Amino acid sequence: MIRKGTQFNNLYNYRNSRYFIKAVEEARKQKNKKELIIFAGACQSYYEGLMLAGANFASSPARILIDFMDPLIVAEKVATTSEDKYVTIQDMEKELRDGQRGVDGVGAQGKKKILLI
């Protein structure tokens, strides 16, 4: 945030969130958007704007500094969960340093494909 502690819902109070939001919007225009899982943002990002733009998960709903491993933990959980299961932050909250204060979202379908022959 540029102006500490004021106007959390004003995009212009965030240094880089407008670029993250633009990237999410562009990604959601792609043909295979159902296959796309988006984790967007960084420390102290505009969480609500990222989610409205179409992110599955976004950082910093509490406007805090997140652990650099948290996005990797979320990505790994989605990638290693079976396609027939839906992954939410509650499934991995204990693995995240700050839980839902640092990362939150609507969830995503697992992406691991199991081939039985």
C-alpha positions in Angstrom: 0.0 0.0 0.0 1.2 3.5 -0.8 -0.9 5.4 1.8 -0.7 3.4 5.0 -3.9 2.5 6.7 -6.3 4.5 4.6 -8.8 3.7 1.8 -8.3 0.0 1.4 -10.8 -0.1 -1.4 -9.1 2.5 -3.6 -6.9 0.8 -6.3 -4.7 3.9 -6.5 -3.5 3.3 -3.0 -1.7 0.2 -4.1 1.6 0.3 -6.0 1.4 -2.8 -8.2 -2.1 -4.3 -7.8 -3.4 -2.6 -11.0 -0.9 -4.6 -13.0 -1.9 -7.9 -11.2 -5.6 -7.1 -11.9 -4.9 -6.4 -15.6 -2.9 -9.7 -15.9 -5.8 -11.7 -14.3 -8.4 -10.1 -16.6 -6.2 -10.9 -19.6 -5.7 -14.4 -18.5 -9.4 -14.9 -18.1 -10.0 -13.9 -21.7 -8.2 -17.1 -22.9 -10.2 -20.0 -24.4 -9.3 -22.6 -21.8 -10.2 -20.4 -18.8 -11.8 -23.3 -17.0 -8.5 -25.1 -16.9 -6.7 -22.0 -15.6 -6.0 -21.6 -11.9 -4.9 -18.1 -11.0 -3.0 -17.1 -7.8 -2.5 -13.3 -8.0 -1.0 -10.6 -5.9 1.9 -10.0 -3.5 2.4 -8.5 -0.1 -0.3 -6.0 0.8 -2.2 -6.4 -2.5 -5.7 -5.2 -3.2 -7.3 -8.6 -2.5 -10.9 -7.7 -3.4 -9.8 -6.3 -6.8 -7.8 -9.4 -7.6 -10.8 -11.7 -6.7 -13.2 -9.6 -8.7 -10.9 -9.7 -11.7 -11.1 -13.5 -11.6 -8.4 -15.0 -9.5 -9.0 -18.3 -7.7 -6.6 -17.3 -4.9 -5.1 -14.0 -4.0 -2.7 -12.7 -1.4 -3.1 -10.5 1.6 -6.7 -10.0 2.4 -5.5 -8.6 5.7 -2.9 -6.3 3.9 0.0 -8.0 5.6 3.4 -9.2 4.4 3.0 -12.8 3.2 5.5 -15.6 3.4 7.1 -16.2 0.0 6.3 -20.0 0.3 2.5 -19.5 0.7 1.7 -19.2 -3.1 3.9 -22.3 -3.7 2.0 -24.2 -1.0 -1.3 -23.3 -2.7 -0.1 -24.2 -6.2 1.3 -27.5 -5.0 -1.9 -28.5 -3.2 -4.0 -27.8 -6.3 -1.5 -29.6 -8.6 -1.3 -32.7 -6.4 -5.1 -33.0 -5.6 -7.2 -35.3 -7.7 -9.4 -33.8 -10.4 -12.5 -35.1 -8.6 -11.8 -32.9 -5.5 -12.3 -29.2 -5.0 -9.4 -27.5 -3.0 -10.1 -24.6 -0.7 -7.9 -22.5 1.6 -9.3 -24.4 4.6 -7.6 -27.6 3.2 -4.2 -26.0 3.5 -4.7 -23.3 6.1 -2.5 -24.9 8.7 0.4 -25.1 6.2 0.3 -21.3 5.5 2.2 -19.0 7.8 -0.6 -16.6 8.4 -3.6 -18.7 7.3 -6.5 -16.9 5.6 -5.0 -13.5 6.7 -2.2 -14.0 4.2 -4.0 -16.0 1.4 -7.6 -16.6 0.6 -9.8 -17.4 -2.4 -12.8 -19.2 -3.8 -10.9 -22.5 -4.4 -10.2 -24.6 -7.4 -10.7 -28.0 -8.9 -7.7 -30.3 -8.3 -5.5 -30.9 -11.3 -3.8 -34.2 -10.7 -4.9 -36.7 -13.3 -4.8 -40.3 -12.3 -4.6 -42.8 -15.2 -5.7 -46.3 -14.5 -4.6 -48.9 -17.0 
